[in-house]
């Protein structure tokens, strides 16, 4: 292991960030063009044939390495991984044959999981676009797909001919909230009355049966919004 001078990267080098967002890991599989490292990155190469780079990669990607970093940074506010600290990292070291089997297993398993995640994200994006399209068409054209429309305004290009338009202030009374963000939940200001504010907690997927019922809808179809829990 050595601190990186200016030199060209090579295949099978293991890279670890040491500044900013520390502990990010990458392994070089191919170098179609010459490239170098900046001073914010460590490169590791085996001194002896006692470990495999692909196995060490998975060790560093696991929770073992981040927990070591957190333990090593107790009492300091400097977001930096020193080389001496990195060199003291203790990690499990099975025989080389076992390292190879573990690395091969994780390569295949995580590749399959990553592919499933990509597919799911693509599906979620498609469903989100479908949801937004349904909302847009319903509130601007109604539920009749054959309705005749007429030109509207810039942000409302076309609406049904028999619909009207109106400014919000003609039908709605808009009142600004009375309190600022601080002091929060101070009885002198809030008198123990629940106060809605941006950033309130969202309903979790695994909510227990005793969880409070949603008090209002948010923009996301999968989330419900609650007032902060206060003693009444």
C-alpha positions, 0 to 999 in steps of 0.5 A, a space after each residue: 500500500 502506498 500514497 499515490 504519486 503521479 503515475 498511470 493507473 493499471 488494471 487490478 488497482 484498488 482505489 479508495 477515496 481519502 478526502 471529502 466523502 471518504 471510503 469510496 472504493 473502486 477497482 480498475 478492470 480496464 484502462 483503454 486510455 492512460 489515466 492518473 490519480 489525484 491526491 485525494 485517492 489511495 491506490 492499493 497493490 498487494 505486497 505479497 500474494 496473500 490476498 486477492 484484490 477482488 476479495 479486498 474490494 468486497 471487504 471494503 464495500 462491506 460494513 466492516 470498513 465504514 465502521 473502522 473509519 467511524 471508529 478511527 474518527 472518534 473525537 475528530 472533526 477532520 473528514 480525512 482518512 490518513 494513510 497511517 490510519 488506513 494501514 492499521 485497518 484489520 480485516 478477515 483474511 481467509 485462504 486464497 482459494 476461499 477468497 476467490 470463491 467469495 469474490 466470484 460469488 459476490 460478483 455474480 450475486 450483486 450483478 444480478 441484484 444490481 440488474 434487478 434494481 435497474 429494472 425496478 427503477 425503470 418500472 417505477 419511473 414508467 409508473 410515475 410517468 403514468 400516474 402523473 399523466 393520469 392526474 394531468 389529463 383528469 384535472 385538465 380534460 376530465 374523464 371523457 377522452 372524446 371531449 372537445 377542447 379549446 385553447 387555454 393559457 400558457 400553463 393550461 394549453 387546452 381545456 374542455 370547451 364547456 369548462 371555465 377558468 378562475 383565479 384562485 383568490 376568487 374562490 379561496 381564502 389563503 392564510 399564512 401560518 402564524 409561527 416561524 420554525 423556532 422556537 419549536 414546540 415551545 408551550 409559550 408559543 404553541 400551547 401544546 397545539 399540533 403545528 404543521 410545518 414542512 418536513 413533517 414525518 412520512 408514513 413508513 411502509 411497515 407502520 404498525 396498526 397503532 400508527 396514526 391515520 394520515 391527516 393529509 395527502 402529499 404529492 407522492 402516491 406512496 406517502 402520507 403526511 402526519 402532524 408532529 406527535 405532541 402531548 395533548 
